[in-house]
Amino acid sequence: MKFLPLNPGPGERIPAAAWVRHRWLWLLAAALLVILIYAYFSRSGKSTGAGAPAGQGAATSPPVAVTEVAAKKGDISIYLTGLGTVTPLRTVTIKSRVDGELMQVGYKEGQIVPKGYLLAVIDPRPYEAALLQAQGQLARDQALLQNAKLDLARYRTLAEQDSIAKQQYDTQKSLVHQYEGTVKLDQGNLDNAKVQVIYSHITAPVSGRIGLRLVDPGNIVHATDTTGIAVITQLEPITVIFTIPEDSLPPVLDKLQAGARLPVDVFNREQSKKLATGVLLTMDNQVNVTSGTVQLKAEFPNKDHGLFPNQFVNARLLLNTLQGATLVPTAAIQTGPTGAFVYLVNANQTVTVRQVSLGPSEADNTAIDKGLSPGDRVVVEGMERLREGSRVEETAPASDNSQKAPATGNSQKGPANDKSQKAPANGKSQKGPATGTSQKG
């Protein structure tokens, strides 16, 4: 077969039949080119999901490794939290009620003292002397009263016999009453002297921890001193005063009026340690108009002295317990323009965006009021690469990876290592000897 030149020279002519054959060759080549271009773009579009319906392209892409958790049915507590301060039931400043020299201090700074414990002794000698004088005066006047009563008895007999004037009998009768008043006055002076002697020995009015000593022995103290000798704070029981928003007040009022004993837990400043558990005592009688809060007072036994006066704490009041709620980990809840949602895992291992209505939260769990049922599986890790219709595969959490996926690094199991080389999705087959896959079981 003879091919004609594509560029004929001057004076050369190409026959008509040759033109027809060349035209069909060009048309055939153009058709083949169109078919190849169409096939290329068709395959590219199918692999990338361009132009496919929502979720179809994601269904053909590699599955996303996620961690799934099933929603469960359980109880969840409803708490009210607030900032609080530990406040003793009693704080007593120990002062002297008599004047004199501080002779003795019977406590150590920071000591736990019981009620009635001897704390200090003021020089009692002047008051003991006054007590002795009062006792002597009382004895003298009691003797005079006794003698006046005997004379009154004699005058009564003589007056009945008309042996003396009635005026003399009445005078003696008045003298007896006078001595009786004097004896009562002496008895009062005696009791006061005894009290002064008692006051010279200062005892603890309440049980608690005593603070630093404010006055040293040898100093002269007075009843009019404002500083006092020491300060005692009661530790058992102790209270915590904390605040809650005024909007949370009605349910608390309902519980208190019904006689419920609401438990209160207190935590340290970082909320990393629980310090004590007590019960709610009462609340303040008005709302703070500046902060819009109301104060509550809770009482704690404080047997271990874990709560310290004026300590800053975080209080948590248990208001109610929601029974039979649908619970999911808080990490599964996402927030979007339309509100809270979760990625629900379907039976075909694809995910659906499910809008949910949230309830109360406790620790790492959140109650779902609407949108999920117990048993529904939701994604808690790996949702950053998910969208509606994405295919997923469940993987073990990072802490359990070594137990549930021995093929990723267990060099003692040769077949498992060979499989890990054929499945680069687990991300460890590319490490070769570092993962132990270089050994051929």
C-alpha positions, 0 to 999 in steps of 0.5 A, a space after each residue: 500500500 502506497 501512502 501519499 505525502 501529507 504535504 504535496 510539492 508544487 505541481 503535485 495533485 492528490 487523487 480524490 480517493 486518497 482524500 476520502 481515505 485520509 478524512 476517515 482516518 482523521 475522524 477515527 483518531 478524533 473519536 478515539 481521543 474523545 473516548 479516552 478523555 471521557 473514560 479518564 474523567 469518568 473514572 476521576 470523577 467516580 474516585 473523588 465523588 465529584 458530582 455524586 449525591 451527598 454521601 455517595 462519594 464518602 461511601 467510596 472513600 476509605 473508612 475513617 478510624 473512630 471510637 464508638 460508644 453505645 448510649 446507655 440508660 442510667 441515673 444522673 444527678 442534678 447539681 447546683 454549684 457555687 463558691 463558698 467560704 468555711 465559717 465556724 459556728 462560733 468564734 470566741 475572743 478570750 478576754 479577762 473579766 477582772 484586772 490583774 497580772 497574767 500569771 499563767 498560760 495553760 495552753 499551747 498555740 494551735 492546740 485543740 482545747 475542750 470546753 472548760 479547759 483552763 487557759 489562763 490564770 489572773 493573779 487571784 490573791 486580791 480576789 481571794 482576800 475580798 472573798 475572805 472579808 465577805 465571808 467574815 462580814 456575813 458570819 458577823 451579821 448572821 450572829 447579830 441576826 440570831 441574837 436579835 431573833 432571840 430578843 424578839 422571842 423574849 419581847 413577844 412573851 413579855 408583850 403578851 403579859 403586858 410587862 413591856 410597852 408594845 413599842 419596844 416589841 415592835 422596835 425589836 421586830 424591825 431590828 430583826 428585819 434589818 439584820 436579815 437584810 444585812 445578811 442578804 447583802 453580805 451573802 451577795 458580796 460573798 457570791 460576788 467575791 467568789 465570782 471574781 475568784 472564778 473569773 481569775 481562772 479563765 476557761 474555754 467557753 467552747 471546744 475548738 482550736 485556739 489561735 496564737 497567744 496575744 498576751 504573754 505572762 507577766 503583763 497586766 490585763 484589764 477587763 476593758 482590753 479590746 484585744 483579748 488573750 486568744 481566739 478560739 474557733 469551733 471546728 466540730 461541726 463547722 459550716 460553709 456559706 456559698 452562693 447560688 444564682 437567684 434563678 436556682 432558688 425556687 427548687 431549693 425553697 421547695 425542697 427545704 419547705 418539704 423538709 428534705 435534707 439536701 446533701 452538699 459536697 465541698 471541694 478544694 480550690 482546684 476542684 481536684 479533691 473532695 473535702 467533706 460531705 454535709 447537709 444544707 441547713 438554711 438560706 439567707 432571707 434576701 437576694 443580693 441585688 448587686 450580684 443577683 445571688 443568694 447565700 446558703 449555709 451547709 453544716 459538716 461534721 468535720 471530724 477530721 478537721 479537713 475544713 479550716 475556718 475562712 478556707 475558700 471552697 467550691 460547694 456542690 448541692 445535690 438538688 435532684 436525681 434524674 432516673 432512667 435517662 439516656 446517657 452519652 459521653 460528653 466528648 460525643 456532643 458537638 455544637 453547630 449552627 443548628 445546635 448540639 448534635 452527635 455522629 450516629 453510627 448506622 448498621 452499615 458502618 456509616 454515620 448520620 448527623 443527629 440533632 439532640 436535646 441536651 439535659 443535665 451533665 455529671 462528670 463525663 456523661 451528659 443526659 440526652 432528652 431527645 434525639 437518641 435511645 439507649 443502645 444507639 452508637 455514637 462517635 466519641 473520637 475521630 469525628 473531626 474528619 466525618 461528615 454526613 454518610 462517611 464510612 467508619 471503622 471502629 478502633 480501640 482507644 489509644 490506651 488499649 491499642 496494645 491489647 486489641 491490635 497485636 498486629 501493630 507491633 507484636 514481633 512474636 506473631 509472624 502471620 499477624 505481622 504479614 497482615 499488617 503490611 497489607 493494611 496500611 490503614 492502621 498506620 504502623 506497617 510503614 515502620 518496618 523493623 521498628 514495629 517488628 514486622 521485618 520478621 517473617 514468621 
